[in-house]
Amino acid sequence: MNQPTILLWNVPVLCPAHTALTTHPENKNISFQHIAPEHTGRTLATLAGLSSGKDVPALPCASTPAIIFCGLSDEQLDNCLALLRGCGQQVPLKAILTIHNQNWTFGKLFQELESEYQYFQSHKKPK
């Protein structure tokens, strides 16, 4: 796999989650790519720089922040998740690039993640 990459959807540059991830010294070898709305029809592999797949028309995606981890080691992933927990900003949709989803478009993955998130939120037991 190429350089470890984190794909970001609707995670503003000045928000705590972005700052926590991009400024941490252990993440200096990770590439950060913001997904533009017109690129939601690209495959995850294309967005992560692994291939130059064929684009499909962009799919509308809600503004819910999302992060996709691509090619990170277990240690890098654990570090990034700890940084996200510690920054005080929730990024509700997270995924890992796998051989099973690399050919999905970002829009398709986003719709799946958002559907799962909404399901679990509606079935959350009150504390």
Accessible surface in RSA format (square Angstrom, percent):
REM  Atomic radii and reference values for relative SASA: ProtOr
REM  Chains: A
REM  Algorithm: Lee & Richards
REM  Probe-radius: 1.40
REM  Slices: 20
REM RES _ NUM      All-atoms   Total-Side   Main-Chain    Non-polar    All polar
REM                ABS   REL    ABS   REL    ABS   REL    ABS   REL    ABS   REL
RES MET A   1   144.15  74.7  57.88  38.3  86.27 205.4  67.16  57.1  76.99 102.0
RES ASN A   2    85.95  59.3  70.71  68.3  15.23  36.7  23.39  56.3  62.56  60.5
RES GLN A   3    98.22  54.9  82.39  60.2  15.83  37.7  35.57  75.7  62.65  47.5
RES PRO A   4    28.59  20.8  28.59  26.1   0.00   0.0  28.59  23.6   0.00   0.0
RES THR A   5     5.72   4.1   5.72   5.8   0.00   0.0   1.52   2.0   4.20   6.3
RES ILE A   6     0.00   0.0   0.00   0.0   0.00   0.0   0.00   0.0   0.00   0.0
RES LEU A   7     0.28   0.2   0.28   0.2   0.00   0.0   0.28   0.2   0.00   0.0
RES LEU A   8     1.06   0.6   0.51   0.4   0.56   1.4   0.51   0.4   0.56   1.5
RES TRP A   9    17.90   7.2  17.90   8.7   0.00   0.0  17.90   9.5   0.00   0.0
RES ASN A  10    69.25  47.8  50.28  48.6  18.97  45.7  15.89  38.2  53.35  51.6
RES VAL A  11     2.87   1.9   0.41   0.4   2.46   5.9   0.83   0.7   2.04   5.5
RES PRO A  12    78.71  57.4  66.32  60.5  12.39  45.0  78.63  64.9   0.08   0.5
RES VAL A  13    90.61  59.6  84.33  76.3   6.28  15.1  84.33  73.3   6.28  17.0
RES LEU A  14   165.49  92.2 140.23 100.3  25.25  63.5 141.59  99.4  23.90  64.3
RES CYS A  15    13.87  10.5   8.75   9.8   5.11  12.0  13.41  34.0   0.46   0.5
RES PRO A  16    70.07  51.1  61.57  56.1   8.50  30.9  68.76  56.8   1.31   8.1
RES ALA A  17     0.00   0.0   0.00   0.0   0.00   0.0   0.00   0.0   0.00   0.0
RES HIS A  18    16.39   9.0  16.13  11.2   0.27   0.7  13.19  13.6   3.20   3.7
RES THR A  19    63.29  45.0  61.85  62.7   1.44   3.4  51.59  69.3  11.71  17.7
RES ALA A  20    20.58  18.9   9.89  15.3  10.69  24.3  18.96  26.7   1.62   4.3
RES LEU A  21     0.50   0.3   0.50   0.4   0.00   0.0   0.50   0.3   0.00   0.0
RES THR A  22    47.71  33.9  22.24  22.5  25.47  60.7  16.78  22.5  30.93  46.8
RES THR A  23    95.96  68.2  68.94  69.9  27.02  64.4  60.86  81.7  35.10  53.1
RES HIS A  24    51.04  27.9  45.00  31.3   6.04  15.4  24.92  25.7  26.11  30.4
RES PRO A  25    98.68  71.9  87.79  80.0  10.89  39.6  97.09  80.2   1.59   9.9
RES GLU A  26   107.08  61.5  86.18  65.2  20.90  49.8  41.32  79.9  65.77  53.7
RES ASN A  27     2.43   1.7   0.27   0.3   2.17   5.2   0.20   0.5   2.23   2.2
RES LYS A  28   168.25  82.1 132.35  81.2  35.90  85.5  90.05  81.1  78.20  83.3
RES ASN A  29    92.90  64.1  90.38  87.3   2.52   6.1  21.31  51.3  71.60  69.2
RES ILE A  30     9.20   5.2   0.00   0.0   9.20  22.2   0.00   0.0   9.20  25.0
RES SER A  31    24.50  20.7  17.71  23.6   6.79  15.6  15.38  32.8   9.12  12.8
RES PHE A  32    44.89  22.5  21.76  13.5  23.13  60.2  21.76  13.2  23.13  66.2
RES GLN A  33    80.53  45.0  79.36  58.0   1.17   2.8  13.65  29.0  66.88  50.7
RES HIS A  34    88.81  48.5  62.85  43.7  25.97  66.4  49.91  51.4  38.90  45.3
RES ILE A  35    10.81   6.2   0.77   0.6  10.04  24.2   1.64   1.2   9.17  24.9
RES ALA A  36    28.07  25.8  23.07  35.6   5.00  11.4  27.95  39.4   0.13   0.3
RES PRO A  37    91.50  66.7  87.12  79.4   4.37  15.9  87.68  72.4   3.82  23.7
RES GLU A  38   120.21  69.0  98.75  74.7  21.45  51.1  53.41 103.3  66.80  54.5
RES HIS A  39    51.12  27.9  51.01  35.5   0.12   0.3  31.83  32.8  19.30  22.5
RES THR A  40     0.67   0.5   0.67   0.7   0.00   0.0   0.67   0.9   0.00   0.0
RES GLY A  41     1.44   1.8   0.00   N/A   1.44   1.8   1.39   3.8   0.05   0.1
RES ARG A  42    74.77  31.4  74.77  38.1   0.00   0.0   3.15   4.3  71.62  43.4
RES THR A  43    18.02  12.8  17.45  17.7   0.58   1.4  16.47  22.1   1.55   2.3
RES LEU A  44     0.00   0.0   0.00   0.0   0.00   0.0   0.00   0.0   0.00   0.0
RES ALA A  45     4.87   4.5   4.87   7.5   0.00   0.0   4.87   6.9   0.00   0.0
RES THR A  46    28.79  20.5  18.45  18.7  10.35  24.7  18.26  24.5  10.53  15.9
RES LEU A  47    24.92  13.9  11.19   8.0  13.73  34.5  14.61  10.3  10.31  27.7
RES ALA A  48     8.91   8.2   0.94   1.4   7.97  18.1   2.07   2.9   6.84  18.1
RES GLY A  49    46.15  56.9   0.00   N/A  46.15  56.9  32.30  88.6  13.85  31.0
RES LEU A  50    54.30  30.2  22.27  15.9  32.03  80.5  23.84  16.7  30.47  82.0
RES SER A  51    59.90  50.6  38.59  51.5  21.31  49.1  47.72 101.6  12.18  17.1
RES SER A  52   111.06  93.9  82.41 110.0  28.65  66.0  49.47 105.3  61.59  86.3
RES GLY A  53    34.54  42.6   0.00   N/A  34.54  42.6  23.02  63.2  11.52  25.8
RES LYS A  54   184.02  89.8 160.25  98.3  23.77  56.6 112.00 100.8  72.01  76.7
RES ASP A  55    67.66  47.4  50.37  50.1  17.30  40.9  24.32  57.2  43.34  43.2
RES VAL A  56    70.05  46.1  60.49  54.8   9.56  23.0  64.38  55.9   5.68  15.4
RES PRO A  57   115.81  84.4 102.90  93.8  12.91  46.9 114.74  94.7   1.08   6.7
RES ALA A  58    50.70  46.6  24.89  38.4  25.81  58.7  25.01  35.2  25.69  68.0
RES LEU A  59    57.97  32.3  54.81  39.2   3.17   8.0  55.56  39.0   2.41   6.5
RES PRO A  60   118.56  86.4  98.28  89.6  20.28  73.7 110.31  91.1   8.25  51.3
RES CYS A  61    28.62  21.7   0.00   0.0  28.62  67.3   4.29  10.9  24.33  26.2
RES ALA A  62    48.57  44.7  30.94  47.7  17.63  40.1  43.53  61.3   5.04  13.4
RES SER A  63    83.49  70.6  72.90  97.3  10.59  24.4  39.79  84.7  43.70  61.2
RES THR A  64    29.05  20.7  23.80  24.1   5.26  12.5  12.40  16.7  16.65  25.2
RES PRO A  65    30.21  22.0  30.21  27.5   0.00   0.0  30.21  24.9   0.00   0.0
RES ALA A  66     0.00   0.0   0.00   0.0   0.00   0.0   0.00   0.0   0.00   0.0
RES ILE A  67     0.00   0.0   0.00   0.0   0.00   0.0   0.00   0.0   0.00   0.0
RES ILE A  68     0.00   0.0   0.00   0.0   0.00   0.0   0.00   0.0   0.00   0.0
RES PHE A  69     4.31   2.2   3.96   2.5   0.35   0.9   4.05   2.5   0.26   0.7
RES CYS A  70     1.98   1.5   1.49   1.7   0.49   1.2   1.49   3.8   0.49   0.5
RES GLY A  71    31.45  38.8   0.00   N/A  31.45  38.8  12.61  34.6  18.84  42.2
RES LEU A  72    28.40  15.8   1.95   1.4  26.45  66.5   2.14   1.5  26.26  70.7
RES SER A  73    57.92  48.9  44.62  59.6  13.30  30.6  52.27 111.3   5.64   7.9
RES ASP A  74   119.03  83.4 113.25 112.7   5.78  13.7  33.75  79.4  85.28  85.0
RES GLU A  75   132.23  75.9 125.06  94.6   7.16  17.1  49.50  95.7  82.73  67.5
RES GLN A  76    38.76  21.7  36.74  26.8   2.02   4.8  17.76  37.8  20.99  15.9
RES LEU A  77    29.10  16.2  29.10  20.8   0.00   0.0  29.10  20.4   0.00   0.0
RES ASP A  78    90.80  63.6  86.49  86.1   4.31  10.2  28.67  67.5  62.13  62.0
RES ASN A  79    28.68  19.8  21.53  20.8   7.16  17.2  12.80  30.8  15.88  15.3
RES CYS A  80     0.00   0.0   0.00   0.0   0.00   0.0   0.00   0.0   0.00   0.0
RES LEU A  81    49.32  27.5  48.74  34.9   0.58   1.5  48.74  34.2   0.58   1.6
RES ALA A  82    49.04  45.1  40.35  62.3   8.69  19.8  41.74  58.8   7.30  19.3
RES LEU A  83    34.70  19.3  29.98  21.4   4.72  11.9  33.20  23.3   1.49   4.0
RES LEU A  84     9.83   5.5   5.60   4.0   4.24  10.7   5.93   4.2   3.91  10.5
RES ARG A  85   177.06  74.3 144.50  73.7  32.56  77.5  82.50 112.8  94.56  57.3
RES GLY A  86    68.89  85.0   0.00   N/A  68.89  85.0  36.17  99.3  32.72  73.3
RES CYS A  87    31.03  23.5   4.12   4.6  26.91  63.2  14.83  37.6  16.20  17.5
RES GLY A  88    77.04  95.0   0.00   N/A  77.04  95.0  41.46 113.8  35.58  79.7
RES GLN A  89    47.30  26.5  39.09  28.6   8.21  19.6  21.73  46.3  25.57  19.4
RES GLN A  90   122.20  68.3  99.66  72.8  22.54  53.7  44.21  94.1  77.99  59.2
RES VAL A  91     3.05   2.0   0.34   0.3   2.72   6.5   0.34   0.3   2.72   7.4
RES PRO A  92    30.26  22.1  12.59  11.5  17.67  64.2  14.86  12.3  15.39  95.7
RES LEU A  93     3.00   1.7   1.94   1.4   1.06   2.7   3.00   2.1   0.00   0.0
RES LYS A  94    80.18  39.1  60.73  37.3  19.45  46.3  33.15  29.8  47.02  50.1
RES ALA A  95    15.41  14.2   5.77   8.9   9.64  21.9  15.34  21.6   0.07   0.2
RES ILE A  96    86.86  49.4  80.07  59.6   6.79  16.4  80.07  57.7   6.79  18.4
RES LEU A  97    11.68   6.5   0.93   0.7  10.75  27.0   0.93   0.7  10.75  28.9
RES THR A  98    56.68  40.3  47.21  47.9   9.46  22.5  53.42  71.8   3.26   4.9
RES ILE A  99   136.60  77.7 118.55  88.3  18.06  43.5 118.60  85.4  18.00  48.9
RES HIS A 100   150.36  82.2 128.42  89.3  21.95  56.1  89.69  92.4  60.67  70.6
RES ASN A 101    17.38  12.0  17.38  16.8   0.00   0.0   6.02  14.5  11.36  11.0
RES GLN A 102    51.75  28.9  51.75  37.8   0.00   0.0   1.06   2.3  50.69  38.4
RES ASN A 103   110.07  75.9  92.58  89.5  17.49  42.1  29.88  71.9  80.19  77.5
RES TRP A 104    72.46  29.1  69.42  33.6   3.04   7.1  61.00  32.5  11.46  18.6
RES THR A 105    19.61  13.9  18.57  18.8   1.04   2.5  17.12  23.0   2.49   3.8
RES PHE A 106     0.06   0.0   0.06   0.0   0.00   0.0   0.06   0.0   0.00   0.0
RES GLY A 107     0.00   0.0   0.00   N/A   0.00   0.0   0.00   0.0   0.00   0.0
RES LYS A 108    91.98  44.9  91.76  56.3   0.22   0.5  51.70  46.5  40.28  42.9
RES LEU A 109     8.72   4.9   8.72   6.2   0.00   0.0   8.72   6.1   0.00   0.0
RES PHE A 110     1.26   0.6   1.22   0.8   0.04   0.1   1.26   0.8   0.00   0.0
RES GLN A 111    90.35  50.5  83.83  61.3   6.51  15.5  33.19  70.6  57.16  43.3
RES GLU A 112    77.70  44.6  77.03  58.3   0.67   1.6   7.83  15.2  69.87  57.0
RES LEU A 113    22.47  12.5  20.52  14.7   1.95   4.9  20.52  14.4   1.95   5.3
RES GLU A 114    38.34  22.0  38.34  29.0   0.00   0.0  10.36  20.0  27.98  22.8
RES SER A 115    71.45  60.4  60.07  80.2  11.38  26.2  30.23  64.4  41.21  57.7
RES GLU A 116    92.32  53.0  89.57  67.8   2.75   6.5  31.40  60.7  60.93  49.7
RES TYR A 117    50.87  23.8  45.62  26.0   5.25  13.7  34.36  25.8  16.51  20.4
RES GLN A 118    97.70  54.6  94.75  69.2   2.95   7.0  39.36  83.8  58.34  44.2
RES TYR A 119   120.12  56.1 114.08  64.9   6.04  15.7  81.17  61.0  38.95  48.0
RES PHE A 120   129.98  65.0 126.13  78.1   3.85  10.0 126.19  76.5   3.79  10.9
RES GLN A 121    69.09  38.6  53.42  39.0  15.67  37.3  18.87  40.2  50.22  38.1
RES SER A 122    86.49  73.1  45.84  61.2  40.65  93.6  50.90 108.4  35.58  49.8
RES HIS A 123   111.97  61.2  86.09  59.8  25.87  66.2  66.93  69.0  45.04  52.4
RES LYS A 124   133.46  65.1 108.20  66.4  25.25  60.1  73.99  66.6  59.46  63.3
RES LYS A 125   177.72  86.7 164.12 100.7  13.60  32.4 108.38  97.5  69.34  73.9
RES PRO A 126   132.73  96.7  99.94  91.1  32.78 119.2 111.97  92.4  20.76 129.0
RES LYS A 127   246.90 120.5 170.55 104.6  76.34 181.8 146.31 131.7 100.59 107.1
END  Absolute sums over single chains surface
CHAIN  1 A     7466.3       5883.6       1582.8       4385.5       3080.8
END  Absolute sums over all chains
TOTAL          7466.3       5883.6       1582.8       4385.5       3080.8
